[in-house]
């Protein structure tokens, strides 16, 4: 039983690192289609309302969110490394450092997931309701860069699901670890262990 739990906690810690790197990559890619289609539609970034295509300002409006998202993703990578620094991935018994690193990761993943979801949904709505796609298509069809795809907005559901999954798995791992530690202590004390 201990081997299964130790393997599970190692997998969960590596999954936390993987998902935080995925968030970082998503923060780099989320603006890709918007840059290709909307960046050139605003000739003067100081006058966002005077665009060649109505609604093109969403590209500039998202810059602040994207900057925060990128920094938060880097922070999440550092938090997931904290799991390894405290030996959460390999420690037989958990100590206060393991509890803190697990709790901070769970809070960070849930907070980043909530932030991503609310912001991306808001900007997706702005994109779909304010951009004049007919005018944009006429301007970009010759270049071959026109797209009205919301792929980069929609993929946030996958990222959100993975963040929540990792947070839940870290909690499950912590509860399982505490149960195993109590059982081990009961055996050492000579008490009967109820599985």
Secondary structure, DSSP 8 states (H G I E B T S, - for coil): -HHHHHHHHHHHHHHHHHHHHHHHHHHHHTTHHHHHHHGGG-S-TT-TTS-SSTTTTHHHHTHHHHHHHHHHHHHHHHHHHHHHHTTTTT-SS--HHHHHHHHHHHHHHHHHHHHHHHHHHHHHHHHHHH--HHHHHHHHTTTT------HHHHTHHHHHHHHHHHHHHHHHHHHHHHHHHHHHHHHHTT-----
